[in-house]
Structure formats: structure tokens, C-alpha cells
Amino acid sequence: MWAWGYNEAMGLRFCVLGSSSSGNAIWVASSTTQVLIDAGLSTRAIEQRLAELGTSVSNVCGVVVTHEHADHVQALPVLHRRYGLQVYANEGTQHALRMDPRFDSLRWVRFITGQGFRIGDLELWPFSVPHDASDPVGFVVSDGPVFVGIATDLGTPTELVCHRLRPCRALVLEANHDERLLRNSNRPWSLKQRILSRHGHLSNADAADLIALLAGPHLSDVFLAHLSQECNHPTYAEQAVCELLQERGCSHVRVHLTYPDRPSKVWDSCE
């Protein structure tokens, strides 16, 4: 068990509680503040996986939402009812969710895409990403000296995405599919087209290209997220990224996997 507690010497930490096409949630913590980025797992899974880290939902200050798709928000109504958590979202995401009565009574806090905001001693900068949702965003999260970037759903790495993620010491970035597996899958062609579009999801090759582009001397760790359980394999994703990093002379960047059924490694800026 990895126990969380107040300690001024602790730096910025995060753990991908679970990530796949069926559900996504990320825990981020400073020495005094804990938040969730998305809550697309079941409430029980979130509770159990936080307990494995030595903390609990009652220590979380709020849930910050990237976009309205079910695999990022499904636990919000129960988390609100059980713990009274505030939900941070931009206007487009909030409007899309409030069309469903299950989400209408949540404790909403609105942020503006492109403008930073604070939760406790964490600062978050939301930036636009190309994805098929109302106003989807990625985040850069900081405790002051350290920056962590999160972009789990995007169809193409725009100049803005690259600009926002470039200062980060650690990244959570999607490597959604192996293009060959996707094209040969039994999925409808319309779905394949959506996933492959600039508003869909990054392939392993796309993710590798972006990570290699961002892999300056300050980047230490990358977590590969949102792997399709049908159209990808962890070995394929990891191999694509590691091989390109090696080819570009960036073998200092450590590559980690995330999982649908268990938490990832805990990243700690002090380690």
C-alpha cells in the first residue's frame, strides 16, 4: 500500500486509477490537496483503488471533467450523492451533461477553457483538444515548480496541445489503438472513421510521434492511457513508443502502462 498523508517534503503525485475505452479516472495530489481528473469508473472501483493508495474519496476536493462522454463521468451522480463533491467543468461540458437529469443537481463549478484556476494548492490549466465532444479539454496540473500534462482523448496533436504539454515533467497521454487492429476489427466502418479522424483518438504511432516531439531533457515519465481493449494491446503500445524514443536518442524517458482493472504506478515528483 502507498499511504498518502500531509508532508511538506512531498511533491506532486498522480496515479491513473483506471483507463480504457470503458472507464477513466486519474488521482492527482499535492501535499495538501487531492483531486480526480474524470470519474468514469464505477464509484466502487474509485473507492477501492483510492483505498489501495492509502486515501479515500472523502479526502478529495473535487472532480475535474475533461468532457461529457460516459467513460469519463459515469460515477459523478453517486460521488455527489455520497460525498457531496464539487464538479469542475467548462460551459460546453456542463451544458451537455445537464441535459441528463442525473447530472443536473451536481455541485457545479465552471472554469473557462484557456484560463487557469486553483483547487487548494493545485493550479490547473485547461486547454482545448480535438475530440468529438462539446468542448473537450486536456489539463496541465501544477503544485508550483512541477508540471504534469493530461490528454487522454484527442484525435490529433495540434500546435496548442504541443505547446501546453511541452513544459511537463510527466505526461498521461492516450495510445488508443493499433491502426492495423482497428482497420481489421469487426467494428462498423463509421465508428472506425470516427476513431481515425482528427476528432477521434490517437493511435500508438501518433502517440509515439507526439511523445518523441515532447521528449526534452526535463520529461521523465509517460503513462500510456485509454488503450482500446479490442483494438490494441499493451505490448504494441509500449513497443511503439519505446522504439521511437530509442531511435530519437530519448531513452531517458520512462514509459508506463495504465490498466482498465487496477491502478497504475504512482508517479511522485520527489522520486
C-alpha positions as CSV (number, residue, x, y, z in Angstrom):
1,M,0.0,0.0,0.0
2,W,1.1,3.5,-0.8
3,A,-0.1,5.8,2.0
4,W,-1.0,9.4,1.4
5,G,-0.6,12.0,4.2
6,Y,0.4,15.6,4.8
7,N,4.1,16.1,4.4
8,E,5.7,19.3,3.3
9,A,8.5,17.4,1.6
10,M,6.1,15.6,-0.7
11,G,5.8,16.8,-4.2
12,L,3.2,16.4,-6.9
13,R,1.8,12.9,-7.3
14,F,-0.6,11.2,-9.5
15,C,-2.0,7.7,-10.3
16,V,-4.2,6.6,-13.1
17,L,-6.8,4.7,-11.2
18,G,-8.1,3.1,-14.4
19,S,-8.0,3.8,-18.1
20,S,-9.6,2.1,-21.1
21,S,-12.5,2.6,-23.5
22,S,-14.8,1.6,-20.7
23,G,-13.7,4.0,-17.9
24,N,-11.1,6.6,-17.0
25,A,-10.1,8.3,-13.7
26,I,-6.9,9.9,-12.5
27,W,-5.9,10.9,-9.0
28,V,-3.7,13.9,-8.6
29,A,-2.3,15.2,-5.2
30,S,-0.1,17.7,-3.7
31,S,0.9,17.7,0.0
32,T,-2.5,19.3,0.9
33,T,-4.9,18.9,-2.0
34,Q,-6.3,15.9,-3.8
35,V,-8.5,15.9,-7.0
36,L,-9.8,13.5,-9.5
37,I,-9.5,14.2,-13.2
38,D,-12.6,12.5,-14.6
39,A,-14.7,9.8,-12.8
40,G,-15.6,7.3,-15.5
41,L,-15.0,4.2,-13.4
42,S,-17.7,2.8,-11.1
43,T,-17.9,4.5,-7.7
44,R,-16.9,1.3,-6.0
45,A,-13.8,0.9,-8.2
46,I,-12.8,4.5,-7.4
47,E,-13.3,3.9,-3.7
48,Q,-11.3,0.7,-3.7
49,R,-8.5,2.0,-5.8
50,L,-8.1,5.1,-3.7
51,A,-8.0,2.8,-0.6
52,E,-5.1,0.9,-2.2
53,L,-3.3,4.3,-2.3
54,G,-4.0,4.9,1.4
55,T,-6.5,7.6,0.9
56,S,-10.3,7.9,0.3
57,V,-12.9,9.9,-1.7
58,S,-13.6,11.9,1.5
59,N,-10.1,13.5,1.1
60,V,-10.8,14.5,-2.5
61,C,-11.6,18.2,-3.0
62,G,-13.5,17.8,-6.3
63,V,-13.7,16.1,-9.7
64,V,-12.4,18.0,-12.8
65,V,-14.0,16.8,-16.0
66,T,-12.3,16.7,-19.4
67,H,-15.6,16.1,-21.4
68,E,-19.0,14.6,-21.1
69,H,-18.6,11.0,-22.5
70,A,-19.8,8.3,-20.2
71,D,-16.4,6.7,-19.8
72,H,-15.2,9.9,-18.1
73,V,-18.3,10.8,-16.0
74,Q,-20.4,7.8,-15.1
75,A,-19.6,7.9,-11.3
76,L,-20.4,11.6,-10.9
77,P,-24.0,11.3,-9.6
78,V,-23.1,8.7,-7.0
79,L,-20.0,10.6,-5.9
80,H,-22.0,13.7,-5.5
81,R,-24.8,12.0,-3.6
82,R,-22.4,10.1,-1.3
83,Y,-19.7,12.6,-0.8
84,G,-21.0,16.0,-2.0
85,L,-18.0,16.5,-4.3
86,Q,-17.9,19.6,-6.4
87,V,-17.6,19.0,-10.2
88,Y,-15.5,21.4,-12.3
89,A,-16.3,21.7,-16.0
90,N,-16.4,24.2,-18.7
91,E,-19.7,25.6,-20.1
92,G,-19.9,23.2,-23.0
93,T,-19.3,20.1,-20.9
94,Q,-21.7,21.3,-18.2
95,H,-24.4,22.1,-20.7
96,A,-24.1,18.7,-22.4
97,L,-24.2,16.8,-19.0
98,R,-27.1,18.8,-17.6
99,M,-29.3,17.6,-20.4
100,D,-29.4,14.4,-18.5
101,P,-31.4,14.8,-15.2
102,R,-28.9,12.6,-13.3
103,F,-26.3,15.4,-13.6
104,D,-28.4,18.4,-13.2
105,S,-28.2,18.7,-9.5
106,L,-24.4,18.3,-9.1
107,R,-22.4,21.0,-7.3
108,W,-21.1,22.6,-10.5
109,V,-18.1,24.9,-10.6
110,R,-17.5,26.4,-14.1
111,F,-14.0,27.0,-15.5
112,I,-13.1,28.7,-18.7
113,T,-11.1,26.8,-21.3
114,G,-7.7,28.5,-21.7
115,Q,-7.8,30.1,-18.2
116,G,-6.0,28.6,-15.2
117,F,-7.8,28.1,-11.9
118,R,-6.9,26.8,-8.5
119,I,-8.2,24.0,-6.3
120,G,-6.3,24.2,-3.0
121,D,-2.6,24.5,-3.8
122,L,-3.0,22.8,-7.2
123,E,-3.2,25.0,-10.3
124,L,-4.9,23.6,-13.4
125,W,-4.7,25.0,-16.9
126,P,-7.4,23.6,-19.3
127,F,-6.6,23.6,-23.0
128,S,-8.7,22.6,-26.0
129,V,-8.2,19.3,-27.6
130,P,-9.7,18.0,-30.9
131,H,-12.2,15.3,-29.9
132,D,-15.9,14.6,-30.7
133,A,-17.4,16.2,-27.6
134,S,-18.9,19.6,-26.8
135,D,-15.8,21.4,-25.5
136,P,-13.2,18.8,-24.6
137,V,-10.0,19.7,-22.8
138,G,-6.7,18.4,-21.6
139,F,-5.0,19.7,-18.4
140,V,-1.7,20.8,-17.2
141,V,-1.6,20.5,-13.4
142,S,1.0,22.1,-11.2
143,D,1.9,22.4,-7.5
144,G,4.2,25.4,-8.3
145,P,7.5,24.0,-9.5
146,V,6.3,20.8,-11.2
147,F,4.0,20.4,-14.3
148,V,2.1,17.3,-15.2
149,G,0.1,17.0,-18.5
150,I,-3.0,15.0,-19.1
151,A,-4.5,14.4,-22.6
152,T,-6.5,11.2,-22.7
153,D,-8.9,11.8,-25.7
154,L,-7.7,13.6,-28.8
155,G,-7.6,12.9,-32.5
156,T,-4.5,14.8,-33.4
157,P,-1.7,16.7,-31.6
158,T,-2.4,20.3,-32.5
159,E,0.2,23.1,-32.0
160,L,-1.7,24.2,-28.9
161,V,-1.6,20.7,-27.4
162,C,2.2,20.5,-28.1
163,H,2.7,24.0,-26.6
164,R,0.8,23.2,-23.4
165,L,2.4,19.8,-22.8
166,R,6.0,20.8,-23.6
167,P,6.9,22.1,-20.1
168,C,5.7,18.9,-18.3
169,R,7.9,16.5,-16.4
170,A,5.3,13.7,-16.7
171,L,2.5,13.0,-19.1
172,V,-0.7,10.9,-19.2
173,L,-1.3,10.5,-22.9
174,E,-3.6,8.3,-24.8
175,A,-2.4,5.5,-27.1
176,N,-5.8,4.3,-28.0
177,H,-5.4,1.8,-30.9
178,D,-3.1,-0.1,-33.2
179,E,-4.3,1.1,-36.6
180,R,-4.0,-2.3,-38.2
181,L,-6.0,-4.0,-35.4
182,L,-8.7,-1.2,-35.7
183,R,-9.0,-1.5,-39.5
184,N,-9.2,-5.3,-39.3
185,S,-11.7,-5.2,-36.4
186,N,-15.5,-6.0,-36.7
187,R,-16.4,-2.5,-35.8
188,P,-18.7,-0.6,-38.2
189,W,-16.8,1.5,-40.7
190,S,-18.5,4.6,-39.5
191,L,-17.0,4.0,-36.0
192,K,-13.6,3.3,-37.5
193,Q,-13.8,6.5,-39.4
194,R,-14.7,8.5,-36.2
195,I,-11.8,7.0,-34.2
196,L,-9.3,7.6,-37.1
197,S,-10.5,11.2,-37.6
198,R,-8.8,14.3,-36.3
199,H,-11.5,14.4,-33.6
200,G,-11.2,10.8,-32.7
201,H,-8.3,9.1,-30.8
202,L,-4.5,8.8,-31.1
203,S,-3.1,5.6,-32.5
204,N,0.1,4.1,-31.0
205,A,2.1,5.6,-33.8
206,D,0.5,9.0,-33.2
207,A,1.2,8.8,-29.5
208,A,4.8,7.8,-30.1
209,D,5.4,10.7,-32.5
210,L,4.0,13.2,-30.0
211,I,6.0,11.9,-27.1
212,A,9.2,11.9,-29.1
213,L,8.4,15.5,-30.1
214,L,8.0,16.5,-26.4
215,A,10.8,14.4,-25.0
216,G,13.2,17.1,-23.9
217,P,15.7,16.5,-21.1
218,H,13.0,17.6,-18.5
219,L,10.5,14.9,-19.5
220,S,11.0,11.9,-17.2
221,D,7.9,9.7,-17.4
222,V,5.0,9.0,-19.8
223,F,1.9,7.0,-18.9
224,L,0.0,5.4,-21.9
225,A,-3.7,5.7,-21.3
226,H,-7.1,4.9,-22.9
227,L,-5.8,1.7,-24.6
228,S,-8.6,0.0,-26.5
229,Q,-9.3,-3.5,-25.2
230,E,-10.4,-4.6,-28.6
231,C,-8.1,-2.7,-31.0
232,N,-4.8,-2.5,-29.1
233,H,-2.5,-4.5,-26.9
234,P,-0.3,-3.1,-24.1
235,T,2.8,-4.6,-25.8
236,Y,2.1,-2.9,-29.1
237,A,1.6,0.5,-27.4
238,E,4.7,0.3,-25.2
239,Q,6.8,-1.1,-28.1
240,A,5.8,1.7,-30.5
241,V,6.7,4.4,-28.0
242,C,9.9,2.9,-26.6
243,E,11.3,2.1,-30.1
244,L,10.8,5.6,-31.4
245,L,12.2,7.2,-28.2
246,Q,15.3,5.0,-28.5
247,E,15.6,5.9,-32.2
248,R,15.5,9.6,-31.3
249,G,18.0,9.3,-28.5
250,C,15.4,9.9,-25.8
251,S,15.8,6.7,-23.8
252,H,15.8,8.7,-20.6
253,V,12.0,8.9,-20.7
254,R,10.4,6.1,-18.8
255,V,7.3,4.6,-20.3
256,H,4.5,3.2,-18.1
257,L,1.2,1.4,-18.9
258,T,-2.2,2.1,-17.4
259,Y,-4.8,-0.6,-16.9
260,P,-8.6,-1.0,-17.0
261,D,-8.8,-3.1,-13.9
262,R,-6.2,-1.7,-11.5
263,P,-4.2,1.4,-10.7
264,S,-1.0,2.4,-12.4
265,K,2.3,3.1,-10.7
266,V,2.1,6.2,-8.5
267,W,4.3,8.9,-10.0
268,D,5.9,11.2,-7.5
269,S,7.9,14.2,-8.4
270,C,10.2,13.7,-5.5
271,E,11.4,10.3,-6.6
